[in-house]
Amino acid sequence: MLKRIGLIRREPGKIMQSSIAMSFEPEDKERELLALARLVTYARDSSRTLNVEGVQYCLELALAALLKEVEECGDKTALLTNELMSRASLGNC
């Protein structure tokens, strides 16, 4: 599967947007989605610690969307995704 990813490069006085094409295998997609879910879990828990409710809410929505995508990739990670949704991060992502 070929996927186009947009990038924004910042140079002094300029913002340039470009895109690159990357290929993802289904296993790679699932692994990348889980990595993003761990990152968002860490950010959500940090926002909870900082008592930033609006940010926490948005990150919970993002996490739910990521976990839904992971579940569509296959059932083998269903336990892991439920665990990510319910537990606090351990400080690593």
PyMOL Python script that loads the backbone (N, CA, C, O; Angstrom):
from pymol import cmd

cmd.read_pdbstr("""\
ATOM      1  N   MET A   1       0.848  -1.164   0.000  1.00  0.00           N
ATOM      2  CA  MET A   1       0.000   0.000   0.000  1.00  0.00           C
ATOM      3  C   MET A   1       0.901   1.237   0.000  1.00  0.00           C
ATOM      4  O   MET A   1       1.825   1.338   0.807  1.00  0.00           O
ATOM      5  N   LEU A   2       0.633   2.157  -0.891  1.00  0.00           N
ATOM      6  CA  LEU A   2       1.403   3.396  -0.994  1.00  0.00           C
ATOM      7  C   LEU A   2       0.618   4.521  -0.354  1.00  0.00           C
ATOM      8  O   LEU A   2      -0.558   4.725  -0.657  1.00  0.00           O
ATOM      9  N   LYS A   3       1.269   5.242   0.525  1.00  0.00           N
ATOM     10  CA  LYS A   3       0.594   6.327   1.231  1.00  0.00           C
ATOM     11  C   LYS A   3       1.406   7.593   1.072  1.00  0.00           C
ATOM     12  O   LYS A   3       2.631   7.572   1.192  1.00  0.00           O
ATOM     13  N   ARG A   4       0.726   8.700   0.801  1.00  0.00           N
ATOM     14  CA  ARG A   4       1.389   9.991   0.667  1.00  0.00           C
ATOM     15  C   ARG A   4       1.298  10.723   1.993  1.00  0.00           C
ATOM     16  O   ARG A   4       0.217  10.856   2.567  1.00  0.00           O
ATOM     17  N   ILE A   5       2.432  11.195   2.473  1.00  0.00           N
ATOM     18  CA  ILE A   5       2.507  11.887   3.756  1.00  0.00           C
ATOM     19  C   ILE A   5       2.944  13.317   3.520  1.00  0.00           C
ATOM     20  O   ILE A   5       3.943  13.563   2.843  1.00  0.00           O
ATOM     21  N   GLY A   6       2.200  14.264   4.076  1.00  0.00           N
ATOM     22  CA  GLY A   6       2.539  15.679   3.946  1.00  0.00           C
ATOM     23  C   GLY A   6       3.524  16.106   5.016  1.00  0.00           C
ATOM     24  O   GLY A   6       3.392  15.727   6.180  1.00  0.00           O
ATOM     25  N   LEU A   7       4.494  16.883   4.629  1.00  0.00           N
ATOM     26  CA  LEU A   7       5.493  17.403   5.558  1.00  0.00           C
ATOM     27  C   LEU A   7       5.528  18.911   5.473  1.00  0.00           C
ATOM     28  O   LEU A   7       5.329  19.489   4.404  1.00  0.00           O
ATOM     29  N   ILE A   8       5.779  19.538   6.591  1.00  0.00           N
ATOM     30  CA  ILE A   8       5.948  20.993   6.602  1.00  0.00           C
ATOM     31  C   ILE A   8       7.365  21.272   7.064  1.00  0.00           C
ATOM     32  O   ILE A   8       7.761  20.877   8.161  1.00  0.00           O
ATOM     33  N   ARG A   9       8.125  21.955   6.220  1.00  0.00           N
ATOM     34  CA  ARG A   9       9.488  22.338   6.581  1.00  0.00           C
ATOM     35  C   ARG A   9       9.489  23.818   6.889  1.00  0.00           C
ATOM     36  O   ARG A   9       8.909  24.623   6.160  1.00  0.00           O
ATOM     37  N   ARG A  10      10.143  24.161   7.971  1.00  0.00           N
ATOM     38  CA  ARG A  10      10.227  25.574   8.344  1.00  0.00           C
ATOM     39  C   ARG A  10      11.653  26.051   8.137  1.00  0.00           C
ATOM     40  O   ARG A  10      12.609  25.446   8.620  1.00  0.00           O
ATOM     41  N   GLU A  11      11.767  27.121   7.426  1.00  0.00           N
ATOM     42  CA  GLU A  11      13.040  27.801   7.246  1.00  0.00           C
ATOM     43  C   GLU A  11      12.818  29.237   7.695  1.00  0.00           C
ATOM     44  O   GLU A  11      11.684  29.717   7.681  1.00  0.00           O
ATOM     45  N   PRO A  12      13.874  29.927   8.091  1.00  0.00           N
ATOM     46  CA  PRO A  12      13.685  31.313   8.546  1.00  0.00           C
ATOM     47  C   PRO A  12      12.893  32.133   7.529  1.00  0.00           C
ATOM     48  O   PRO A  12      13.310  32.291   6.382  1.00  0.00           O
ATOM     49  N   GLY A  13      11.746  32.652   7.967  1.00  0.00           N
ATOM     50  CA  GLY A  13      10.919  33.492   7.115  1.00  0.00           C
ATOM     51  C   GLY A  13      10.037  32.747   6.135  1.00  0.00           C
ATOM     52  O   GLY A  13       9.281  33.378   5.396  1.00  0.00           O
ATOM     53  N   LYS A  14      10.108  31.405   6.103  1.00  0.00           N
ATOM     54  CA  LYS A  14       9.328  30.630   5.138  1.00  0.00           C
ATOM     55  C   LYS A  14       8.741  29.395   5.808  1.00  0.00           C
ATOM     56  O   LYS A  14       9.325  28.827   6.731  1.00  0.00           O
ATOM     57  N   ILE A  15       7.598  29.005   5.331  1.00  0.00           N
ATOM     58  CA  ILE A  15       7.038  27.700   5.680  1.00  0.00           C
ATOM     59  C   ILE A  15       6.772  27.006   4.357  1.00  0.00           C
ATOM     60  O   ILE A  15       6.011  27.502   3.526  1.00  0.00           O
ATOM     61  N   MET A  16       7.400  25.858   4.169  1.00  0.00           N
ATOM     62  CA  MET A  16       7.274  25.129   2.909  1.00  0.00           C
ATOM     63  C   MET A  16       6.568  23.804   3.179  1.00  0.00           C
ATOM     64  O   MET A  16       6.856  23.124   4.164  1.00  0.00           O
ATOM     65  N   GLN A  17       5.663  23.456   2.312  1.00  0.00           N
ATOM     66  CA  GLN A  17       4.950  22.202   2.463  1.00  0.00           C
ATOM     67  C   GLN A  17       5.331  21.293   1.306  1.00  0.00           C
ATOM     68  O   GLN A  17       5.361  21.720   0.152  1.00  0.00           O
ATOM     69  N   SER A  18       5.620  20.052   1.619  1.00  0.00           N
ATOM     70  CA  SER A  18       5.933  19.077   0.586  1.00  0.00           C
ATOM     71  C   SER A  18       5.338  17.743   1.010  1.00  0.00           C
ATOM     72  O   SER A  18       4.849  17.606   2.131  1.00  0.00           O
ATOM     73  N   SER A  19       5.378  16.785   0.138  1.00  0.00           N
ATOM     74  CA  SER A  19       4.859  15.471   0.496  1.00  0.00           C
ATOM     75  C   SER A  19       5.794  14.402  -0.040  1.00  0.00           C
ATOM     76  O   SER A  19       6.491  14.602  -1.034  1.00  0.00           O
ATOM     77  N   ILE A  20       5.794  13.261   0.640  1.00  0.00           N
ATOM     78  CA  ILE A  20       6.581  12.124   0.200  1.00  0.00           C
ATOM     79  C   ILE A  20       5.667  10.912   0.166  1.00  0.00           C
ATOM     80  O   ILE A  20       4.657  10.865   0.867  1.00  0.00           O
ATOM     81  N   ALA A  21       6.024   9.948  -0.641  1.00  0.00           N
ATOM     82  CA  ALA A  21       5.245   8.719  -0.717  1.00  0.00           C
ATOM     83  C   ALA A  21       5.974   7.639   0.072  1.00  0.00           C
ATOM     84  O   ALA A  21       7.176   7.438  -0.099  1.00  0.00           O
ATOM     85  N   MET A  22       5.235   6.943   0.940  1.00  0.00           N
ATOM     86  CA  MET A  22       5.807   5.858   1.718  1.00  0.00           C
ATOM     87  C   MET A  22       4.928   4.637   1.554  1.00  0.00           C
ATOM     88  O   MET A  22       3.711   4.746   1.397  1.00  0.00           O
ATOM     89  N   SER A  23       5.547   3.489   1.591  1.00  0.00           N
ATOM     90  CA  SER A  23       4.774   2.270   1.464  1.00  0.00           C
ATOM     91  C   SER A  23       4.663   1.597   2.828  1.00  0.00           C
ATOM     92  O   SER A  23       5.653   1.469   3.548  1.00  0.00           O
ATOM     93  N   PHE A  24       3.449   1.169   3.177  1.00  0.00           N
ATOM     94  CA  PHE A  24       3.204   0.498   4.448  1.00  0.00           C
ATOM     95  C   PHE A  24       2.582  -0.860   4.177  1.00  0.00           C
ATOM     96  O   PHE A  24       1.605  -0.975   3.437  1.00  0.00           O
ATOM     97  N   GLU A  25       3.151  -1.873   4.778  1.00  0.00           N
ATOM     98  CA  GLU A  25       2.532  -3.192   4.774  1.00  0.00           C
ATOM     99  C   GLU A  25       1.490  -3.191   5.898  1.00  0.00           C
ATOM    100  O   GLU A  25       1.593  -2.394   6.831  1.00  0.00           O
ATOM    101  N   PRO A  26       0.498  -4.066   5.821  1.00  0.00           N
ATOM    102  CA  PRO A  26      -0.525  -4.091   6.879  1.00  0.00           C
ATOM    103  C   PRO A  26       0.058  -4.255   8.287  1.00  0.00           C
ATOM    104  O   PRO A  26      -0.426  -3.626   9.229  1.00  0.00           O
ATOM    105  N   GLU A  27       1.099  -5.099   8.443  1.00  0.00           N
ATOM    106  CA  GLU A  27       1.716  -5.285   9.759  1.00  0.00           C
ATOM    107  C   GLU A  27       2.398  -4.002  10.210  1.00  0.00           C
ATOM    108  O   GLU A  27       2.354  -3.649  11.389  1.00  0.00           O
ATOM    109  N   ASP A  28       3.035  -3.299   9.262  1.00  0.00           N
ATOM    110  CA  ASP A  28       3.694  -2.036   9.591  1.00  0.00           C
ATOM    111  C   ASP A  28       2.671  -0.991  10.014  1.00  0.00           C
ATOM    112  O   ASP A  28       2.905  -0.220  10.945  1.00  0.00           O
ATOM    113  N   LYS A  29       1.537  -0.972   9.325  1.00  0.00           N
ATOM    114  CA  LYS A  29       0.498  -0.003   9.671  1.00  0.00           C
ATOM    115  C   LYS A  29       0.021  -0.223  11.098  1.00  0.00           C
ATOM    116  O   LYS A  29      -0.125   0.725  11.869  1.00  0.00           O
ATOM    117  N   GLU A  30      -0.219  -1.476  11.439  1.00  0.00           N
ATOM    118  CA  GLU A  30      -0.680  -1.788  12.788  1.00  0.00           C
ATOM    119  C   GLU A  30       0.373  -1.394  13.825  1.00  0.00           C
ATOM    120  O   GLU A  30       0.043  -0.824  14.865  1.00  0.00           O
ATOM    121  N   ARG A  31       1.626  -1.698  13.541  1.00  0.00           N
ATOM    122  CA  ARG A  31       2.711  -1.354  14.464  1.00  0.00           C
ATOM    123  C   ARG A  31       2.829   0.159  14.632  1.00  0.00           C
ATOM    124  O   ARG A  31       3.024   0.647  15.745  1.00  0.00           O
ATOM    125  N   GLU A  32       2.713   0.900  13.536  1.00  0.00           N
ATOM    126  CA  GLU A  32       2.782   2.366  13.596  1.00  0.00           C
ATOM    127  C   GLU A  32       1.596   2.951  14.364  1.00  0.00           C
ATOM    128  O   GLU A  32       1.756   3.896  15.136  1.00  0.00           O
ATOM    129  N   LEU A  33       0.411   2.388  14.148  1.00  0.00           N
ATOM    130  CA  LEU A  33      -0.771   2.858  14.878  1.00  0.00           C
ATOM    131  C   LEU A  33      -0.624   2.617  16.378  1.00  0.00           C
ATOM    132  O   LEU A  33      -0.998   3.467  17.187  1.00  0.00           O
ATOM    133  N   LEU A  34      -0.078   1.456  16.750  1.00  0.00           N
ATOM    134  CA  LEU A  34       0.132   1.171  18.169  1.00  0.00           C
ATOM    135  C   LEU A  34       1.184   2.097  18.771  1.00  0.00           C
ATOM    136  O   LEU A  34       1.060   2.508  19.925  1.00  0.00           O
ATOM    137  N   ALA A  35       2.210   2.424  18.005  1.00  0.00           N
ATOM    138  CA  ALA A  35       3.223   3.369  18.491  1.00  0.00           C
ATOM    139  C   ALA A  35       2.593   4.742  18.722  1.00  0.00           C
ATOM    140  O   ALA A  35       2.869   5.399  19.726  1.00  0.00           O
ATOM    141  N   LEU A  36       1.749   5.168  17.790  1.00  0.00           N
ATOM    142  CA  LEU A  36       1.044   6.441  17.971  1.00  0.00           C
ATOM    143  C   LEU A  36       0.121   6.391  19.185  1.00  0.00           C
ATOM    144  O   LEU A  36       0.014   7.365  19.930  1.00  0.00           O
ATOM    145  N   ALA A  37      -0.544   5.256  19.380  1.00  0.00           N
ATOM    146  CA  ALA A  37      -1.443   5.113  20.531  1.00  0.00           C
ATOM    147  C   ALA A  37      -0.667   5.226  21.841  1.00  0.00           C
ATOM    148  O   ALA A  37      -1.143   5.843  22.794  1.00  0.00           O
ATOM    149  N   ARG A  38       0.531   4.629  21.892  1.00  0.00           N
ATOM    150  CA  ARG A  38       1.352   4.759  23.104  1.00  0.00           C
ATOM    151  C   ARG A  38       1.768   6.205  23.327  1.00  0.00           C
ATOM    152  O   ARG A  38       1.763   6.693  24.457  1.00  0.00           O
ATOM    153  N   LEU A  39       2.126   6.885  22.249  1.00  0.00           N
ATOM    154  CA  LEU A  39       2.520   8.291  22.348  1.00  0.00           C
ATOM    155  C   LEU A  39       1.356   9.150  22.844  1.00  0.00           C
ATOM    156  O   LEU A  39       1.533   9.994  23.723  1.00  0.00           O
ATOM    157  N   VAL A  40       0.176   8.934  22.282  1.00  0.00           N
ATOM    158  CA  VAL A  40      -1.003   9.704  22.685  1.00  0.00           C
ATOM    159  C   VAL A  40      -1.392   9.368  24.128  1.00  0.00           C
ATOM    160  O   VAL A  40      -1.834  10.248  24.867  1.00  0.00           O
ATOM    161  N   THR A  41      -1.231   8.097  24.535  1.00  0.00           N
ATOM    162  CA  THR A  41      -1.513   7.715  25.919  1.00  0.00           C
ATOM    163  C   THR A  41      -0.612   8.478  26.878  1.00  0.00           C
ATOM    164  O   THR A  41      -1.069   8.983  27.904  1.00  0.00           O
ATOM    165  N   TYR A  42       0.658   8.558  26.542  1.00  0.00           N
ATOM    166  CA  TYR A  42       1.603   9.305  27.382  1.00  0.00           C
ATOM    167  C   TYR A  42       1.206  10.783  27.454  1.00  0.00           C
ATOM    168  O   TYR A  42       1.203  11.376  28.532  1.00  0.00           O
ATOM    169  N   ALA A  43       0.872  11.375  26.298  1.00  0.00           N
ATOM    170  CA  ALA A  43       0.475  12.790  26.268  1.00  0.00           C
ATOM    171  C   ALA A  43      -0.817  13.009  27.053  1.00  0.00           C
ATOM    172  O   ALA A  43      -0.949  14.000  27.772  1.00  0.00           O
ATOM    173  N   ARG A  44      -1.763  12.090  26.918  1.00  0.00           N
ATOM    174  CA  ARG A  44      -3.030  12.199  27.660  1.00  0.00           C
ATOM    175  C   ARG A  44      -2.783  12.183  29.163  1.00  0.00           C
ATOM    176  O   ARG A  44      -3.350  12.986  29.904  1.00  0.00           O
ATOM    177  N   ASP A  45      -1.929  11.258  29.604  1.00  0.00           N
ATOM    178  CA  ASP A  45      -1.643  11.165  31.034  1.00  0.00           C
ATOM    179  C   ASP A  45      -0.876  12.386  31.530  1.00  0.00           C
ATOM    180  O   ASP A  45      -1.079  12.826  32.662  1.00  0.00           O
ATOM    181  N   SER A  46      -0.011  12.929  30.707  1.00  0.00           N
ATOM    182  CA  SER A  46       0.697  14.165  31.076  1.00  0.00           C
ATOM    183  C   SER A  46      -0.281  15.322  31.208  1.00  0.00           C
ATOM    184  O   SER A  46      -0.172  16.130  32.130  1.00  0.00           O
ATOM    185  N   SER A  47      -1.242  15.402  30.282  1.00  0.00           N
ATOM    186  CA  SER A  47      -2.232  16.482  30.360  1.00  0.00           C
ATOM    187  C   SER A  47      -3.119  16.318  31.591  1.00  0.00           C
ATOM    188  O   SER A  47      -3.559  17.305  32.180  1.00  0.00           O
ATOM    189  N   ARG A  48      -3.378  15.077  31.975  1.00  0.00           N
ATOM    190  CA  ARG A  48      -4.161  14.816  33.195  1.00  0.00           C
ATOM    191  C   ARG A  48      -3.380  15.304  34.420  1.00  0.00           C
ATOM    192  O   ARG A  48      -3.950  15.923  35.319  1.00  0.00           O
ATOM    193  N   THR A  49      -2.081  15.023  34.448  1.00  0.00           N
ATOM    194  CA  THR A  49      -1.228  15.470  35.554  1.00  0.00           C
ATOM    195  C   THR A  49      -1.180  16.987  35.635  1.00  0.00           C
ATOM    196  O   THR A  49      -1.176  17.558  36.725  1.00  0.00           O
ATOM    197  N   LEU A  50      -1.142  17.638  34.471  1.00  0.00           N
ATOM    198  CA  LEU A  50      -1.084  19.099  34.418  1.00  0.00           C
ATOM    199  C   LEU A  50      -2.454  19.744  34.605  1.00  0.00           C
ATOM    200  O   LEU A  50      -2.565  20.969  34.670  1.00  0.00           O
ATOM    201  N   ASN A  51      -3.503  18.914  34.691  1.00  0.00           N
ATOM    202  CA  ASN A  51      -4.875  19.389  34.867  1.00  0.00           C
ATOM    203  C   ASN A  51      -5.315  20.306  33.724  1.00  0.00           C
ATOM    204  O   ASN A  51      -5.877  21.378  33.946  1.00  0.00           O
ATOM    205  N   VAL A  52      -5.042  19.854  32.494  1.00  0.00           N
ATOM    206  CA  VAL A  52      -5.446  20.585  31.293  1.00  0.00           C
ATOM    207  C   VAL A  52      -6.570  19.764  30.656  1.00  0.00           C
ATOM    208  O   VAL A  52      -6.332  18.932  29.781  1.00  0.00           O
ATOM    209  N   GLU A  53      -7.791  20.014  31.111  1.00  0.00           N
ATOM    210  CA  GLU A  53      -8.920  19.160  30.754  1.00  0.00           C
ATOM    211  C   GLU A  53      -9.252  19.160  29.268  1.00  0.00           C
ATOM    212  O   GLU A  53      -9.568  18.110  28.708  1.00  0.00           O
ATOM    213  N   GLY A  54      -9.187  20.313  28.625  1.00  0.00           N
ATOM    214  CA  GLY A  54      -9.503  20.374  27.197  1.00  0.00           C
ATOM    215  C   GLY A  54      -8.538  19.551  26.367  1.00  0.00           C
ATOM    216  O   GLY A  54      -8.946  18.848  25.443  1.00  0.00           O
ATOM    217  N   VAL A  55      -7.269  19.639  26.693  1.00  0.00           N
ATOM    218  CA  VAL A  55      -6.245  18.862  25.983  1.00  0.00           C
ATOM    219  C   VAL A  55      -6.444  17.378  26.258  1.00  0.00           C
ATOM    220  O   VAL A  55      -6.359  16.554  25.348  1.00  0.00           O
ATOM    221  N   GLN A  56      -6.707  17.045  27.507  1.00  0.00           N
ATOM    222  CA  GLN A  56      -6.927  15.648  27.875  1.00  0.00           C
ATOM    223  C   GLN A  56      -8.102  15.066  27.088  1.00  0.00           C
ATOM    224  O   GLN A  56      -8.014  13.949  26.579  1.00  0.00           O
ATOM    225  N   TYR A  57      -9.183  15.806  26.988  1.00  0.00           N
ATOM    226  CA  TYR A  57     -10.364  15.343  26.255  1.00  0.00           C
ATOM    227  C   TYR A  57     -10.030  15.079  24.787  1.00  0.00           C
ATOM    228  O   TYR A  57     -10.399  14.042  24.236  1.00  0.00           O
ATOM    229  N   CYS A  58      -9.332  16.022  24.160  1.00  0.00           N
ATOM    230  CA  CYS A  58      -8.975  15.858  22.746  1.00  0.00           C
ATOM    231  C   CYS A  58      -8.052  14.661  22.539  1.00  0.00           C
ATOM    232  O   CYS A  58      -8.188  13.933  21.556  1.00  0.00           O
ATOM    233  N   LEU A  59      -7.119  14.456  23.459  1.00  0.00           N
ATOM    234  CA  LEU A  59      -6.217  13.312  23.346  1.00  0.00           C
ATOM    235  C   LEU A  59      -6.961  11.997  23.558  1.00  0.00           C
ATOM    236  O   LEU A  59      -6.613  10.990  22.940  1.00  0.00           O
ATOM    237  N   GLU A  60      -7.977  11.987  24.419  1.00  0.00           N
ATOM    238  CA  GLU A  60      -8.794  10.785  24.585  1.00  0.00           C
ATOM    239  C   GLU A  60      -9.557  10.467  23.301  1.00  0.00           C
ATOM    240  O   GLU A  60      -9.692   9.301  22.930  1.00  0.00           O
ATOM    241  N   LEU A  61     -10.051  11.493  22.630  1.00  0.00           N
ATOM    242  CA  LEU A  61     -10.716  11.280  21.338  1.00  0.00           C
ATOM    243  C   LEU A  61      -9.734  10.727  20.310  1.00  0.00           C
ATOM    244  O   LEU A  61     -10.059   9.801  19.567  1.00  0.00           O
ATOM    245  N   ALA A  62      -8.530  11.301  20.273  1.00  0.00           N
ATOM    246  CA  ALA A  62      -7.503  10.834  19.335  1.00  0.00           C
ATOM    247  C   ALA A  62      -7.134   9.384  19.632  1.00  0.00           C
ATOM    248  O   ALA A  62      -6.986   8.582  18.710  1.00  0.00           O
ATOM    249  N   LEU A  63      -6.986   9.045  20.901  1.00  0.00           N
ATOM    250  CA  LEU A  63      -6.643   7.677  21.281  1.00  0.00           C
ATOM    251  C   LEU A  63      -7.749   6.705  20.875  1.00  0.00           C
ATOM    252  O   LEU A  63      -7.466   5.624  20.358  1.00  0.00           O
ATOM    253  N   ALA A  64      -8.994   7.081  21.104  1.00  0.00           N
ATOM    254  CA  ALA A  64     -10.114   6.216  20.713  1.00  0.00           C
ATOM    255  C   ALA A  64     -10.120   5.984  19.203  1.00  0.00           C
ATOM    256  O   ALA A  64     -10.375   4.869  18.747  1.00  0.00           O
ATOM    257  N   ALA A  65      -9.842   7.030  18.429  1.00  0.00           N
ATOM    258  CA  ALA A  65      -9.805   6.888  16.968  1.00  0.00           C
ATOM    259  C   ALA A  65      -8.658   5.980  16.538  1.00  0.00           C
ATOM    260  O   ALA A  65      -8.827   5.146  15.649  1.00  0.00           O
ATOM    261  N   LEU A  66      -7.500   6.135  17.158  1.00  0.00           N
ATOM    262  CA  LEU A  66      -6.358   5.275  16.837  1.00  0.00           C
ATOM    263  C   LEU A  66      -6.657   3.818  17.162  1.00  0.00           C
ATOM    264  O   LEU A  66      -6.360   2.926  16.367  1.00  0.00           O
ATOM    265  N   LEU A  67      -7.242   3.580  18.321  1.00  0.00           N
ATOM    266  CA  LEU A  67      -7.533   2.206  18.720  1.00  0.00           C
ATOM    267  C   LEU A  67      -8.589   1.572  17.830  1.00  0.00           C
ATOM    268  O   LEU A  67      -8.554   0.365  17.591  1.00  0.00           O
ATOM    269  N   LYS A  68      -9.518   2.365  17.342  1.00  0.00           N
ATOM    270  CA  LYS A  68     -10.511   1.855  16.389  1.00  0.00           C
ATOM    271  C   LYS A  68      -9.818   1.417  15.102  1.00  0.00           C
ATOM    272  O   LYS A  68     -10.142   0.369  14.544  1.00  0.00           O
ATOM    273  N   GLU A  69      -8.866   2.221  14.633  1.00  0.00           N
ATOM    274  CA  GLU A  69      -8.102   1.858  13.435  1.00  0.00           C
ATOM    275  C   GLU A  69      -7.312   0.574  13.658  1.00  0.00           C
ATOM    276  O   GLU A  69      -7.248  -0.280  12.774  1.00  0.00           O
ATOM    277  N   VAL A  70      -6.710   0.438  14.842  1.00  0.00           N
ATOM    278  CA  VAL A  70      -5.937  -0.765  15.152  1.00  0.00           C
ATOM    279  C   VAL A  70      -6.843  -1.983  15.150  1.00  0.00           C
ATOM    280  O   VAL A  70      -6.472  -3.031  14.621  1.00  0.00           O
ATOM    281  N   GLU A  71      -8.022  -1.857  15.731  1.00  0.00           N
ATOM    282  CA  GLU A  71      -8.958  -2.983  15.763  1.00  0.00           C
ATOM    283  C   GLU A  71      -9.376  -3.398  14.362  1.00  0.00           C
ATOM    284  O   GLU A  71      -9.628  -4.578  14.118  1.00  0.00           O
ATOM    285  N   GLU A  72      -9.453  -2.456  13.446  1.00  0.00           N
ATOM    286  CA  GLU A  72      -9.799  -2.785  12.068  1.00  0.00           C
ATOM    287  C   GLU A  72      -8.671  -3.530  11.373  1.00  0.00           C
ATOM    288  O   GLU A  72      -8.905  -4.224  10.384  1.00  0.00           O
ATOM    289  N   CYS A  73      -7.443  -3.393  11.883  1.00  0.00           N
ATOM    290  CA  CYS A  73      -6.299  -4.108  11.310  1.00  0.00           C
ATOM    291  C   CYS A  73      -6.312  -5.581  11.686  1.00  0.00           C
ATOM    292  O   CYS A  73      -5.759  -6.406  10.959  1.00  0.00           O
ATOM    293  N   GLY A  74      -6.926  -5.924  12.796  1.00  0.00           N
ATOM    294  CA  GLY A  74      -6.968  -7.318  13.217  1.00  0.00           C
ATOM    295  C   GLY A  74      -7.319  -7.441  14.678  1.00  0.00           C
ATOM    296  O   GLY A  74      -7.182  -6.489  15.446  1.00  0.00           O
ATOM    297  N   ASP A  75      -7.777  -8.629  15.062  1.00  0.00           N
ATOM    298  CA  ASP A  75      -8.231  -8.865  16.430  1.00  0.00           C
ATOM    299  C   ASP A  75      -7.103  -9.232  17.380  1.00  0.00           C
ATOM    300  O   ASP A  75      -7.304  -9.241  18.594  1.00  0.00           O
ATOM    301  N   LYS A  76      -5.915  -9.537  16.852  1.00  0.00           N
ATOM    302  CA  LYS A  76      -4.853 -10.042  17.716  1.00  0.00           C
ATOM    303  C   LYS A  76      -4.373  -9.020  18.735  1.00  0.00           C
ATOM    304  O   LYS A  76      -3.720  -9.393  19.710  1.00  0.00           O
ATOM    305  N   THR A  77      -4.678  -7.744  18.539  1.00  0.00           N
ATOM    306  CA  THR A  77      -4.220  -6.729  19.484  1.00  0.00           C
ATOM    307  C   THR A  77      -5.363  -6.168  20.320  1.00  0.00           C
ATOM    308  O   THR A  77      -5.191  -5.147  20.987  1.00  0.00           O
ATOM    309  N   ALA A  78      -6.517  -6.809  20.298  1.00  0.00           N
ATOM    310  CA  ALA A  78      -7.678  -6.274  21.017  1.00  0.00           C
ATOM    311  C   ALA A  78      -7.393  -6.109  22.507  1.00  0.00           C
ATOM    312  O   ALA A  78      -7.778  -5.104  23.106  1.00  0.00           O
ATOM    313  N   LEU A  79      -6.722  -7.087  23.107  1.00  0.00           N
ATOM    314  CA  LEU A  79      -6.392  -6.975  24.525  1.00  0.00           C
ATOM    315  C   LEU A  79      -5.478  -5.790  24.778  1.00  0.00           C
ATOM    316  O   LEU A  79      -5.687  -5.029  25.722  1.00  0.00           O
ATOM    317  N   LEU A  80      -4.466  -5.633  23.938  1.00  0.00           N
ATOM    318  CA  LEU A  80      -3.518  -4.535  24.107  1.00  0.00           C
ATOM    319  C   LEU A  80      -4.210  -3.190  23.957  1.00  0.00           C
ATOM    320  O   LEU A  80      -3.932  -2.270  24.726  1.00  0.00           O
ATOM    321  N   THR A  81      -5.100  -3.056  22.990  1.00  0.00           N
ATOM    322  CA  THR A  81      -5.753  -1.769  22.777  1.00  0.00           C
ATOM    323  C   THR A  81      -6.664  -1.416  23.944  1.00  0.00           C
ATOM    324  O   THR A  81      -6.733  -0.255  24.345  1.00  0.00           O
ATOM    325  N   ASN A  82      -7.362  -2.407  24.491  1.00  0.00           N
ATOM    326  CA  ASN A  82      -8.208  -2.139  25.657  1.00  0.00           C
ATOM    327  C   ASN A  82      -7.359  -1.737  26.852  1.00  0.00           C
ATOM    328  O   ASN A  82      -7.753  -0.873  27.635  1.00  0.00           O
ATOM    329  N   GLU A  83      -6.201  -2.357  26.992  1.00  0.00           N
ATOM    330  CA  GLU A  83      -5.299  -2.015  28.088  1.00  0.00           C
ATOM    331  C   GLU A  83      -4.786  -0.586  27.937  1.00  0.00           C
ATOM    332  O   GLU A  83      -4.718   0.154  28.918  1.00  0.00           O
ATOM    333  N   LEU A  84      -4.426  -0.190  26.715  1.00  0.00           N
ATOM    334  CA  LEU A  84      -3.942   1.171  26.478  1.00  0.00           C
ATOM    335  C   LEU A  84      -5.010   2.201  26.820  1.00  0.00           C
ATOM    336  O   LEU A  84      -4.704   3.260  27.368  1.00  0.00           O
ATOM    337  N   MET A  85      -6.248   1.895  26.500  1.00  0.00           N
ATOM    338  CA  MET A  85      -7.327   2.846  26.719  1.00  0.00           C
ATOM    339  C   MET A  85      -7.599   3.047  28.206  1.00  0.00           C
ATOM    340  O   MET A  85      -7.961   4.144  28.630  1.00  0.00           O
ATOM    341  N   SER A  86      -7.426   1.986  29.002  1.00  0.00           N
ATOM    342  CA  SER A  86      -7.847   2.059  30.397  1.00  0.00           C
ATOM    343  C   SER A  86      -6.734   2.386  31.386  1.00  0.00           C
ATOM    344  O   SER A  86      -7.017   2.924  32.457  1.00  0.00           O
ATOM    345  N   ARG A  87      -5.488   2.083  31.066  1.00  0.00           N
ATOM    346  CA  ARG A  87      -4.438   2.292  32.065  1.00  0.00           C
ATOM    347  C   ARG A  87      -3.710   3.602  31.849  1.00  0.00           C
ATOM    348  O   ARG A  87      -3.720   4.179  30.762  1.00  0.00           O
ATOM    349  N   ALA A  88      -3.083   4.046  32.911  1.00  0.00           N
ATOM    350  CA  ALA A  88      -2.226   5.230  32.802  1.00  0.00           C
ATOM    351  C   ALA A  88      -0.912   4.801  32.167  1.00  0.00           C
ATOM    352  O   ALA A  88      -0.492   3.653  32.315  1.00  0.00           O
ATOM    353  N   SER A  89      -0.273   5.706  31.469  1.00  0.00           N
ATOM    354  CA  SER A  89       1.012   5.363  30.866  1.00  0.00           C
ATOM    355  C   SER A  89       2.038   5.168  31.962  1.00  0.00           C
ATOM    356  O   SER A  89       1.889   5.676  33.073  1.00  0.00           O
ATOM    357  N   LEU A  90       3.067   4.435  31.640  1.00  0.00           N
ATOM    358  CA  LEU A  90       4.114   4.161  32.610  1.00  0.00           C
ATOM    359  C   LEU A  90       5.276   5.126  32.458  1.00  0.00           C
ATOM    360  O   LEU A  90       6.354   4.886  33.001  1.00  0.00           O
ATOM    361  N   GLY A  91       5.074   6.203  31.735  1.00  0.00           N
ATOM    362  CA  GLY A  91       6.132   7.186  31.564  1.00  0.00           C
ATOM    363  C   GLY A  91       7.041   6.894  30.397  1.00  0.00           C
ATOM    364  O   GLY A  91       8.045   7.581  30.206  1.00  0.00           O
ATOM    365  N   ASN A  92       6.710   5.890  29.614  1.00  0.00           N
ATOM    366  CA  ASN A  92       7.499   5.630  28.413  1.00  0.00           C
ATOM    367  C   ASN A  92       6.559   5.408  27.255  1.00  0.00           C
ATOM    368  O   ASN A  92       5.434   4.936  27.425  1.00  0.00           O
ATOM    369  N   CYS A  93       7.033   5.753  26.075  1.00  0.00           N
ATOM    370  CA  CYS A  93       6.160   5.600  24.916  1.00  0.00           C
ATOM    371  C   CYS A  93       6.919   4.978  23.783  1.00  0.00           C
ATOM    372  O   CYS A  93       6.358   4.764  22.708  1.00  0.00           O
TER     373      CYS A  93
END
""", "prot")
cmd.dss("prot")
cmd.show_as("cartoon", "prot")
cmd.util.cbc("prot")
cmd.orient("prot")
